[in-house]
Amino acid sequence: MPKTSARLLTLLSLLQARRDWPGHLLAERLDVSARTVRRDVGRLRELGYPIEAVKGPDGGYRLGAGTRLPPLLFDDDQAVALAVALRAAAATGAGIEEAAARALTTVRQVMPPRLRHRVDALEVTAVERAGARPNPQADPQVLVALGTAVRTREVLRFDYSPVTGPAGATGAPPRRVEPHHLVTWGGRWYLVAWDLDRDDWRTFRVDRIAPRTPTGPRFSPRDLPGGEVTAFVTAKFQGSDDAGRRPCRGEVILDLPASVVSAYAHDGVVEELGPGRCRLLLGAWSWPGLAASLGGFDADLQVVGPPELRDAFALLARRYADAAAGAPAEPTARPPGG
């Protein structure tokens, strides 16, 4: 591609990414003079792109609103990013695999050979765990309806199906929620919303939602617990409390360097106590689960507390001893939280 054409394409990409661009900043990004920017803007106007001049101390440019643009152009990185996103669409659980494949074919046909070779070299495969059931896919039209309600901040009514069966098959009154976010977790789509009838935050599987029309009145969005949707959803699915903590938290001293433990402690808190020794505060869903996780460090350890963690280690010790001896398993009382 000639240098001037490549620069015009980059200039157009910049103008599409931001509403207003000061002229001097465009010149810096393109590594050209302000005069060259003015000349390139003129060329784009001749091609039909409605670029307006912005008055002010700095001066600048913006793409005009309300005017139909000529066919979209993509620079090299944008074209490859689009192809990667379309190839990965099969793993989103949005039920758009066929449409994504057709879109990728269309995009590929208009790419220059050098980009087509780069795209063809990309192979993305969605791998499921052995024995795992495939996740039900969300209806793209439902995703659009929910996304619209989230964006416009309108109360949403929908029928919510049981785990098995078609959406809306319960005969129960529709749910009324203030939609907050659409998220993906483990290959499934979820709606995070404030349930008006239950007066609490809820997460709903999108594949079980059958929206009703019309939507309700507009609302002012509430603040999520923790203030951030990623932390909120992670806490919900990991069994954590509103502060993002696991329900069973214990503290031990490990005969391992803090640098080694930190690499595998994930959301645990590691404190160095000296060469080859550290303190670890870690959480889990259950006390036996926490004890098993700590045993996975394969090092001598000392339980600081609480007593429930010591009891869980004693329980696992009996189970492991019986397993090593080949003795038949006997029912044991589960510790609190186990």
N, C-alpha and C positions, 0 to 999 in steps of 0.2 A: 504494500500500500504506500503511495507517495507520502512524503512527510507532511505536506499541507493537509491532505485528506485525513491522515491519522490524527492531526491536531484538531481538525474540525470535529471529528468524532469524539475526541476527548472533551472538547469544549461543550458539545451538546450534552454529553453525559454529566458533566459538572452542573450545567444549567438545570438538568432534570432532577438532580439530587438535592437542590436547595433553592429556596424561593428567590432570594436576592444575593447577588454576587458583586462586591466592590470590584471595579475594574483593575485596581492594582493587585488585588488578591488573585484574580484570574490570571493576570500576567505572571505572577510568581508561580502559580501551579503549573502553567504551561511552559514556563521558562522562556518567555518571549517579552517583547516590549508592549506597552499599552497601545501603541499605534497598530501593532500586529493584531492585538485582540479586537480593536475596532474594525479592522479590515476583515477578520474572520467572522465577526458578528454580521457584517454586511453580506458575506457570502452565504451564511446560513439564512438570512432573510430572503436572499434571492432564491434559495431552495424551498421557501415556503414556511420556514419556522418563524412564528410571531415573537420576536425578541424585542422587549421594550427597554428603553433607556430609563434608568432610575436616577432622579435628580438628588442632589445632596452634596455635602462636603467632599465625599469620596467618589460619588458617581458610581454607576454600575449598570447591571443588566439583570433581567428576569424574563422567563418564558411567559408570554401573554396567556391570561386565563380566558376560558370560554371560546377558544378557537381550536378547531380540529387540527391536530398535528399531522404532518406527513407520516408515512410508515416509520415505526420505531427502528432505531439503529442501536447496535450494541458494540462496545469495544471488546477486545479479545477476552479480558478477564470476566466481563459480564456474560459473554456467550458461554464460556466454559462453566461458570457458576450456575447458569440456568440449566445446562445439560446435566450437571451433577445433581441438582435439585430434582430434576425430572427422573433421573435414574433411581434416586433414593426414595421416590414417592411410594414405592411398593411397601416400604417399611413403616409408613405413617399410620396405617389402619384407617385411612379415610375413604377407601373404596374407589380410588381414582387410578388404579394401575393401568387399565386400558387407555383411559384418556391421556394419562401421562406419557404412555408409550407412543400414542399417535402424535402428541405435541412434540415429543423429542424427534420423531421422524420428520415432522414439518420444519423444525428449527435446523436440523442437520442438513436438510436439502438446500437451504439458503446460505449455509456457511461456506466460506472459502476453504479450499483443500487443506491448508495448514491447520485450521481449527478443527476440521472434520477428523483429521488424524488424531488430534489430541483427545477429542470426545470419544472416538472409537476405542482408544486405549483404556478408557475408564470402564471398569466392570464392577458393579455394585450388587452384592447378593445379600438378601435378607435371610439370616440363619435363625431358625427356631430351636429352642432347647429340645433335646431328645425326649419324646413322650409328652411334650406339652401340647395342649389343645390350641389350635389356631385362635387368635383373638377375633371376636366378632367385629366387623367393619362398620364404621359410622357412615350414614348416608350423606353424601356431599351436600345435598340440598338442605338437610337438617343442620349441618355445620354452618352453611351460609346464613340460615335463619337465626341460629344462636349467635353467630358472630355479629349480625346486624343488631340484635337486641343488646348485646354487650356494648357495641359502639354508640348506639343511640340512647342508652341508659333507659330502656323501657321495660316495665314489669312483664315477665314472660309467664304464660300459662302452658302447661303441657301434661300429657298423660305419661305416666312412668310405669313401664312394664315390669313384671317379675324377672328374675334372672333367666328363666326360660320362657319362651312364648313371644308372640309378636308384641310390638310396642302398643300400649294403650289397651291391653287385654284384661286389666284388673277390674274394670267397672268402678274403680274408686274415683272420688272427686279429683279434678286436675290439681297439680301442684302449682303454687303461685310463688315466684321467686324474683329477686332482683339479681339479674345475671352480672357477674363480675369479670370472669375470665374463662377462656377456653384453653385447656392445657392437655398435653399428652403425657402418659405415664405407662411404661411397660408395653408400648404398642397400642394402647387404647386412648380414646379421647374422653375427656371429662369436662363437665361444666361446673365451675366454682360459683356458688350463688348464695345469697341470703334467703333462707326459706321464711316467707312471711307468716305462714301458719304455725311453724314450729319455733319461730323466733330464734333462729340459730343458723350458723354457717353449715352448708352441706356441699358435698361433691356428688354429681350425678353422672352416670355413664351415658355418653351421648347415644350409643347404639340402642339404649332402652327408652329414649325420649321421642315422643310424638308431639311436636308443637301444635298449639291451638292458635287460631286467629280470631279476632285481631289481638295485638299485644296491648298491654295495659298502659297506664299513665307513666310519665317520666318520673325518675327518682334521682335523688342526690346520692352518689355512691358512698357506701360506708367504708371505714378503714378495716382492712383485714387484720386479724390477730398477727402480731409480729410485723405488720406493715408491708410485707413483700410476699407475692403469690408463690414463688418458688419455695421459700422456707415454709409457708403454710401447708402446701401440698405435700412436701417431703415429710413434714411432721405427721400429717394425717395418715399417710401410707406406711410410715415406719412405726406407728403406734406411739408417737411422742405426745407430750402434753403441749399446751399452747405456747410454752416457752421454747419448744423444739427439743425437749429432753426426753430420753427414753424413760419408761416407767420404773425400771430397775437399774439403779446406778450404784457401782461399787468402786472401791479404791484398793489397789494392791501395790506392792513394791516388787519389781522384777529385777532379776540379775541379768540385765541386758543394757547396752548403751541406749541412751535416749534417742540417738539418731536412727537406730535400728527399729525401735518400737514406733517412732513417729511415722515411719513409712507405711505401717500397717494398722495404725490405730484409728484411721479415718476421722470420726468426729470426737475421739477421745482427747483428754488433756494430759500431756506428758511433761513431767518435771525432772530434770537431770539432778541426781543426787551425788554423782561422782563418777569416776571411770567405771564403766560396765554396770551401772546401777541407776534405776530411775523409778519414779512414782507415776502410776497411770490411773486416771479416773475415766471410767468407761461405762456406757449404758447399753441396755439390751431390752428385749421384750419380756424376758423371764429370767429368774435367778439361775436356773440350770443352764440356760442359753448363754448367760454372761460368763458363768464359770467355764463352760466349754470353750468360749471364745478366748478367755484368758489362758486356758491350758494350751491353746494352739500356738502360743509363743515359744513353747518347748524350752522353758527355763525355770529354774527355781523361783518361787515367789512367796511372798508373805501377805496375807490378807489384812488390810487395815480396817476394813469394815464395809458394810454393816454386818450384823450377825446372820442375816438372811443369805449373804454370799458365802459365809463359812458353812452354813447348813447345806447349801447347794453343792459345794465342793465335797462334803461328806457323802451326800447322796450319789454324786457321780462316782466317787471312789468305790462305794459299795457295788454300783452297777458295773464298773469296769473290772473290779476284782472278780465278780461272779462271771462276767463274760470271759475273762482270762482263764478261769478255772473250768469253764464249760458247764457251770451250774445253770439249771433252768431259772428263768427270770421270775421273780416274785413281785406281786404288786407292792408298791411303796407309796406312802403318802407324799403328795406333791407339796413342796414348800409354798408359802404365799407368793403369788406372782408367778408361779411355775406353770 
